[in-house]
């Protein structure tokens, strides 16, 4: 009380009443601040309570915010033909409750991260969504209200995945469209099918991938790991670019990997060698092909963001976690054994 008396605050009638010499003002975007005319200073905290406040809601009907020649904000009441420098919303201020952001770790699941989010106005495509990380991603989006497209090669497994999601919540909006990234013709057909729905596209998750595959060429003449992990997604984004722009703000998420650090695209002379991306069988090593494809993912995402961010499209690449147990290793017994031994200590996404 002595401190309040010394500051000239003891005679106010309520906790929120300002002491002499103080004035309550608000910024253009509704945050309340306090001006001390005697000391010629401003602050965000209430001089008595130390609380921060903001104006709740929009301006009342008939009011408009304008700025005078000195840059000061004033408010015009068009109904009563008057103006004031007092924000009418300050009669309905609410306390700014600062909630500490939750920290996530290796034990955090997708549903926990999305807790409280309403995605009912979003349309999301997830490639490779019938199992593993793709399934958990699609499931979490759908259970938070999003309209989710499962873009998968195996239609029977994709339909089963959609049924599992709808079994958890009957109102989930989930549908399946065929997409085989090993066929650029299939990628084009998928884009046409999606565009025919006339739906917007707010998020495109480029998740599908293969690892430890034996060498083979796709029908388009490219090494399969490179085409499935990168080239197919590259074409898909290009074909859906116009839909993403019309749906902005939108986002492209590319699932890359930390393994991109263990390779490069340079020849023995240190020059860029694009032939490394789709090597002949004699120069092929499955893990190296996977690492190079993931490096392409990262470079693609970075350049895509540079080009598309001015149009309201954000592009991100991510590493899903070390030793994540999924079915991606199923083609090589050694990797399967390694992941099986590590499984008790890692997250499992196998479905």
N, C-alpha and C positions, 0 to 999 in steps of 0.2 A: 504493500500500500504506500510505503514511503517513496518508493521509486515512481509510482503512478502520480503521487502528489507533486513530486519534484518535476515530472514531465508535464504537469498541468492536465492530467487525465482523470482526476478523482471526482470531478463534478458532473460527469456525464451520467445520463439516466439509465443507459443499458450498455451491455457489453459491446454491441456493434456501433454505438454512437461515436462519431469521431470527436476527438478533442479539438479545442480551439486552434485555428490556423491550418487545419487539415481539410482537404477536399477529395472527394471520391470521383474518379474519372474512369473512362473505359477506352480501350483501343478499338481500332476499326473492326477487328475480328472478335470483339466481345470480352476480352480479358480486362478485369478491373485492376486499376492501380491507384495509388494514393499520393497526392501532392501536398507538400508542406511549404506554405507560402512564406513562412518566417525564415526557414533555413534554406529555401530555394532548392529542394530536392524531391525526388519521387522514389517510390518503392512499390513492389508488388504485394508485400504483406500488410495486412491491416495493422495500424500502429498500436492497437491495444491487444488484439487477439493473436496476431501473428499468422492469421489464416490467409490463404489466397482464395479469390473468388472469380467467377466468370458469369457473364450474363446468360440466362437460360432462354433458349428459343430465339425465334426471329423477331424483328421489329413488329410492333402492333400494327393492325390494319390502318392504312392511311399515312403511315410514317415512312420517311425516306432519309437515308444517310448521305450527307454531302460534305464537301471540304471547302473552307474559305480561302481567301488569297494568301493567308499566312500559313496554310497547311493544317489549320485546326479543324477537327471534325465537328460538325453540328448536325442537328436533326430537325427535319421539317415535318410539321403536322399539317398535311394538306386539308384535312377535314375542318380543323379549327383555325386554319390560316395563321399559324404561328411557327416560330423556330426557337430552338434552345440548344445550348451546348451540353445539356444533361441527357445522357442516354436513357430513354424511357424504360429500357430493359433492366436498368439497375434496380428497379423496384422489385425485380424477381431474380436476384442473383442467387447462385448456389455455390456452396463451398467446393473448391477444387480438391477432390480426394485423390491424393497421389498414391497410387498402388505400385508397389515395387514389382518390376517385371519378373515373371517366373523364370527360374533358371532350369534349363533342360540338360539332360545328360544321356548317357548310353542306355539308361533304363526307361526313358520316356518314349511312349508310343504316339502314333500319329493322331489317334482320337484325343489324347490328352493335349496335344499341341493345338488342335482345332477347337477345343472346348469353348463353348459360348459363341462361336462364329456362326452367322447365318449366311449360308451360301445359296439360298433359294433362288437368287436371281442370276446365278452363274451357270454357264455351260462349259464343261471341261472334257477334253479328250485325253485319255491315258493309253499309250501304246504298251503292248505286252502286259495287259491288265488281268490276265486270267490266273496268274500265280505270282508268288514272291512279293517283291517291293511294289510292283505295279498293282497287284490285287489289293494290298493294304492301302495304297494311295487312293485307288478308286473307291474302295469301301469307305474310307474315312470321309472323302468328299461327299459321297452319296448320302451317308448317314447324317451329314450336316446340311442336307437340302439341295445340293447341286444336282444338275442334270448331267449325268456322266456317260460318256461314250466309251465302251471298252473296244479298243482297236486291236484285234488279235488275228493271228493266222489260223489257229485251231478253234473253229467255231463251236464245237461241242464242249470243249473245256471253258470257252468264254461264256457260253450259255449257262454252264454249271456255276461259274463264278457269279454271274448276274443273279442266279436263283439264290445263291447263298446270301448275297447282300439283301435281296428283297425278303428273304426269310427272316432277317434281323429287323427289318422295318418295311412293312407292306407298302408304304407310301414312297419308298425310294424310287427315284427316276433313273433307271439304268437301262441302257440298250447296247446291243452288240452290232458292230460293223466289221466286215472282213478287211484285214490288212496284212499282207505278206510283204515285209520289207525286203525280202530277197528277190522281189519282182517289182521293178519300177512301173510296170504296167498296172500291177495291183495297187501301188501307191496312188497312181493317177485315178484309178477307178474309185478308190476310197475317197479321195478329195471331191470327186464329182458326186458321189453318193451323199457325202456330208453337206455339200453346197445345196443339193436338191432339197434338203430338209428346211432350208431358209432359217436355220438357227444361227444365233451369234456364236462367237467363240471367245471366251474370256481367258481360258488357260489351256495350253497345249503342253502336256508332259511327255517328253521323248524319253521313254524308259526302256523299251524293249532292247534286248541285247543277247548275244551268245558269246560263249567263251570256250576255249579248248576244243574247238571244232577241227575235224580233219580237213585238209585242203580240198576245196572244190570251187568251181566257178558257178556263178549264178547264170540265169538265162540271159542276163544283160552283159555277161563276159567279165564280171568283176569278182575278185576273191570274196567269198561269202561273209566272213567276219567283218570286213571293211564295209560291205554294202549294208548288212543288217544293223550293225552298231552305229554307222555314221551316214553313209550316202543316202540310204532310204529316208532317214529322218531329215536330212538336208533338203531333199526334194519335197518332202511332205510340208515342211515349213514354207518353202517357196510357193507351193500351190495354195496354201491356206493364208498366205500373207494378206491378201485383200480382205478376207473375213476378219482377221485379227485387227486390222486397221479400223474397219467399220465398227468393231466391238470395243475399241479402246475406252478406258484403260484395260489392257490385256497383258498376258504374260506367257513367255515360252520358257519352260524348265527342261534342261538337258541333264540327264543322269550320266555323269562322267565317272571318273575313278581316280584315286590317288596313284594308281599304277601308271598314269600318264607321265609321271616323273622318271620312269625307268626306261625311257626311249626318246628318240628324236626322229627327225625326218631328213637327216643329212647324210650325204655320201662320204666316202673316205677322204674327200678333199674339203669337207665342211660346207658343201653347197646343198641347197634344197633339192631333194630327189623324190619326186612324186611317184616314181615307179615302186618305191618301198610300200606304198599303200595297198597295192594289189600285186604282190609278187608271184612269180612262177612257183610251181610246186617244190622245186629243188632249193629255193631260198625261203621256204615258209616255215615259221615256227608259231604255233597257235597263240601262245601267251604274248609273244612280241606283236603279233597282228592285233590282238585285243588291246594292248597298251597303246599302239599307234592310233587305233580307232578312237580310243578315249582321249588321246591328245587332240585329235581332230575335233571331237566334241567340244573340248574346252576352247580351242581357237575359234571355232564356229560361233559359239555362244558369245564370246567377247566381241567379235566383229558384228554379229547380228544386233547386239545391244547398241553398239555405236551407230549403226544405220537406222535402227527402228525406234530407239528411245525418243527421238523428236516427234514421232507419230503416236506416242502414248503406249508403246509396247516395251515392256521390261523383259530382259532376257538374262537368265541365270543358269549356271552350271553347278552341280553339286557332287560331292563324294558321299555315298550312302552309308559309309561306315566300314571299318576293317573286319574282314572275315565274317561278313553277314551271311548266314546260312540260308541259301535259296537253292533253287534247282538249276542255276546257271552252270554249275560245274559238272552236270550229269554226263557229259560226253567224254570225260577222261577219268579213269579209275583212280589215278594218283591224286588228283585234286579232290575227288569225292572222298577218298580216305583222309586227306588232310583236313577237309572241312568237317568230316564226321568226328575226328578226334578233338577238334576245337569247338564243336557244337555246344557242349555243356557250359562253355564260357562266353558264348556269343548270343546275339539275338537270332531267332529263327523266323524266317518268312516262308518256309516251305509249306505248300498247300497240296 
